[in-house]
Amino acid sequence: MPQQILVIDDEKSIRSLLRQLFERQGYKVLVAANGDEGIQTFNENSVDLVIMDLIMPEKDGIETIRELRSLDPDIKIIAISGGGILKPDLYLKLARKFGALYSFQKPIENDKILTFVENLFGQSPA
C-alpha cells in the first residue's frame, strides 16, 4: 500500500502543487486547509507523513504540530513557511523544536522536498 501524506496549508495553490508532486510519485495524498481540518483528517485516516504550513488562520502550525505529537508521538512532520510577522527561519526553528523533523522555506524546491520525503520513507512510495 502506498505511503499516505497529509498536506495542511491554507493556500490552495500550495495544497494543489504538493498533491500533484507526490501523487505523480505514487504517494496517496490528503489535503486540509487549516489545522483543525488537518487534525480531523489525521484522526480519520492512516497517515505516514504530515507536511504543514506554519502560518494559518484558526489553528496555526505550531499548535497543530503539538496536537499531532500528542495524538501520535512518532508521526513524521515536515514544516513549511513563507514567514509572517517574523522571518520564516524563526518559525521553522520553532517548528523543529516542537517536533517537525525538517522544515522548508517557501517557495518550496520540488526536487529537494521530494528527495527528503523519499529518504524519510527509505524507499519509493509503493
N, C-alpha and C positions, 0 to 999 in steps of 0.2 A: 504494500500500500504506500502511495507517495506521502512524503512528509507534508504536513499541513502548516501553513504560515498565516498568521493573523496580522493584517496591516491596520493600524489605528492612526488616522490622520484626518484633520478637519478639512484639508484641501482635497477636493475631489480629483483634481489632476494628478496629485501625488499617489492617491489610492489607485487610480487607474494605471498609472505608469508602473508602479511596483507590481500590481496584479498581472499585467501583461508580461513584464520582465520575468517573473517567477513561473507563471503558467507556461511560458514558452520553453522553460527548462524542465517542465514536468511536475512542478510542485502544485499542490492544491492550495488555493489562496482564498481566504475570507477577508472581508473588509468591514471596518467600523469607522464612523465619522467623529466619534469622541470617546473619552474614557469610559463613560457609563455604558455606552453601546458596546465598547470593546470588552468590558468585564462580562456583560451579559453573553456576548458571542463566545467568549472564552469558557464560560460556565456550561454552555450548551454544546460544545464541540471538543473534540480531542485535538489540541493544538500543540505543535512541536516547537514553534518559534513565534515570538511576537516582535514585530517591527513597529515602533511607535514614535509619533511626533511628541515633542515635549510641551509646546505652547499650543493649547487647545482651549476652547470655551468649555464650560460646565465642569469637567474634571481634567486637570492638566496631567501631563505625562509623568511627573514625579509621583503624584498621588496615585496614579494608575499603576505605576511600577511597584509601589509599596503594597497596593492591594493585590496585585498579581502574585507577588512574592509570598504574601500571607496565604493565598489560595494554593499555590504550588511553589515551594521553595526552590525547585530545580528547573523551573521554566527558563528557557533561553530568551533573553530580551536584547534587542538592538534599539538604541535610541537615535532619533534623527531630529535635527533642529536647524532652523534658519535664524534663530535668535528672536528676541523680543526686546524688552527694555534693556536687558543685559546682553553682552556679546554671546553668540552661540556657544563658544567653548566653555563658558561658565555653566550654562545649563547642562551641557554634555558631561562635564566633570561631575556635576551634582547627580546626574542620572547614573553614572558609573558607581558613585558612592552608594546609591540606593539599590544597585543590583543589575544594572544593564551591563552586559558582557562587553559591548563595544558601542561606539557612537559615531555617527556620520553627520557632517555638516551639509546642509542643503546649499546649492544644488547637489544631489547625490550623483556620484560617478557609478553608472550601472555596472561596469566591469568589476569595480572594486567591491561593491556590496554583494554582487553575485559570487565572486570568488570567496569572500568571507563566509557567506552562508554555506557554500559547498564545503568549505573547510570545517565549519562548525558542525555540520552533519557527518563529516568524514567520508562522504561519498556522494554519488548522484542521487536525485530525488526518489527514484523508484526502488 
